[in-house]
């Protein structure tokens, strides 16, 4: 390694305290340098940035190389160019060694076994695994025909798991990918299994991703865009239930398999019409593995990058290099401290209703909580940590159909409840005359209640379906009808002649001869 470059790298790593400030990532800078690559002057070199995902802080490492990457524990840093790569120990930068004839992709370190496991490509093009003894600096084993970049250790680090393809199948049959178990004690393959036997049956292709501590995610891919995922423990041979997804996405798990997360991706077109690499939509769906229920949806800014770390198994990190912003997603905290909706009042109305105030009952609402109507924000008022009010516009309820109501607090989105606009109710709301009181001055007071047979609150505006006759249609009657029987809800003063409350095509009349109030 170039001596100037080595000194700069050594000073930066010695003073950074990387292990105490994890997690970090290394990102290639935008500035390209063609003249300072000492090992291969004809190849481009780059500056690299070291980013602390805990706070988004970014420092520049002037490595002048093609490649820089941490291992899974962030104990080693791989740097180099097309001609030569080096592994540098973070705690002792005097400890380094070359990685010959290999362009690295993934680096896994076993502290207990003093081994680096490096996947990469070599010449002629092959995807291989190199096992390097960090004490002797010797390469002990090289295995070819790997499939994918994901390799991971067992919890006790006695085993390494990786995918490979059998050379018998040419061209590669992606539904016959195998997973190998390598003994890190003996440095040899001790077991091979077909991935299709461990995942959802009958798929057209299989994948293994985001593994750690003996547990990985198996993806079963079908040509019609269906995907079935399961979290598989390769040491106990225990599998989670299957989770179904569609299209392009990336799966993760946290909290030792308690939560399963699907992160949606989508392709974008460049100016010349070519398809770029998939970018992140920012939508994360969190499932409870034991119940298979979707328990949380997050809507984060799109096009950021996702990172996970073995040393932080409960977190997902989301980073934007343009703004140098990092978001830490502690899934357990998000699930247990997120806004939740339990009830909408009202939850049903009729087309043509004017603007009204929707009440949301739930928990963990804050002053930053915003009500979303089909994903669009509505004016929101915090009444308490369990009640929100939102203004719903006439255009929101102009025609029959369902609308999705959620609450967003920051990037966290609650569960979803349905608001329904109907032409008629499936079960009636009954007007009820409780009694009539003689006021003694040739006036009477009628007491009305109602019975709502539905299990949801109904909004019936003052109109033909909620009116009085004869005379003034609006006599102060209620427009919000909660489930069940409600007595003495409102009163109407009248002259004793017949008046009728028309509600949901039902009529209840009152006059001076109606049953008197006790």
QUIQUIRA-V258401 format. One line per field, one symbol per residue. ss: DSSP state (h for helix, s for strand, l for the rest). phi: phi as a letter, one per 20 degrees, with the letter a starting at -180 (. if undefined). burial: I if it has 24 or more other C-alpha atoms within 12 Angstrom, else O. Layout:
ss: ???
phi: ???
burial: ???
This chain:
ss: llhhhhhhhhhhhhhhlhhhlllsssssssssslllllllllllsssssssslllllsssssssslsssslllllsssssllllsssssllllllsssslllssssssssllllsssssssslllssssssssllllssssssllsssssssslllllsssssslllllllllhhhlssssssllllssssssshhhlllllllssssssssllsssssssllllssssssssllllsslllssssllsssssshhhlssssssssllslllllslllsssssssssslllllsssssslllllsssssllsssssssssllllsssssshhhhhhlllssssssllssslllllsssssssslllllsssssllssslsssssllsssssslhhhhlllsssssssssllsslllssssssllllllsssssssssslllllssssssssslllllsslllsllssssllllllllllssllsssssssssssllllsssssllssssslllllsll
phi: .gffffffffffffeemgfecfeccdcffefdcdddffecgedfccfcdddeffcmfccedeelcebbbeefeleccecqcgebccddfffcffebbedflbefdccccdffdlcddcerdcdfgbecddddefeemdeebcddmfcndecbeffemeccdbdbdeffecffdfecfdddddffedlbfdaccffffddffnfebcbcblealnccdeddddfenfccdbecefedldcffedebcmeacebccllnfcdcddfcbfcdffenefefgdfeneddddeffdmefdacdddgfmeddccbgfcfedcdccdffdldcdedefffffecefcddbdcecbbdgnffgbeedddabmecfefceddlndfcgcceebfcccdcedegffcfbfqdcedccdcmeedffddddcdcebefcfdefcefacdefncmccceddcbcdefecfdddffafebbdbenffednffddcefnecdlfbccebeoffccedclmdccdcbfefgfff
burial: IIOOOIOOIIOOIOOOOIIOOIIIIIIIIOOOIOOIIIIOOOOIIIIIIIIIIIOIIIOIIIIIIIIIIIIIIIIIIIIIIIIIIIIIIIOOIOOIIIIIIIIIIIIIIIIOIIIIIIIIIIOOOIIIIIIIIIOOOOIIIIIIIIIIIIIIIIOOIIIIIIIIIIOOOOOOOIIIIIIIIIIIOOIOIOOIIIIIOIIIIOIIIIIIIIIIIIIIIIIIIIOOOOIIIIIIIIOOOOIIIIIIIIOIIIIIIIIIIIIIIIIIIOOOOOOOOOOOOOIIIIIIIIIIIOOIOIIIIIIIIOIIIIIIIIIIIIIIIIIIIOOOOIIIIIIIOIIOOIIIIIIIIIIIIIIIIOOIIIIIIIIIIIOOIIIIIOOOOIOIIIOOOIIIIIIIOOOIIOOOOOIIIIIIIOIIIIIIIIIIIIOOIOOIIIIIIIIIIIOOOOOIIIIIIIIIOOOIIIIIIIIOIIIIIOOOOOIOIIIIIIIOOIOOIIIIIIOIOOIIIIIIOOIIIIIIOOOOOO
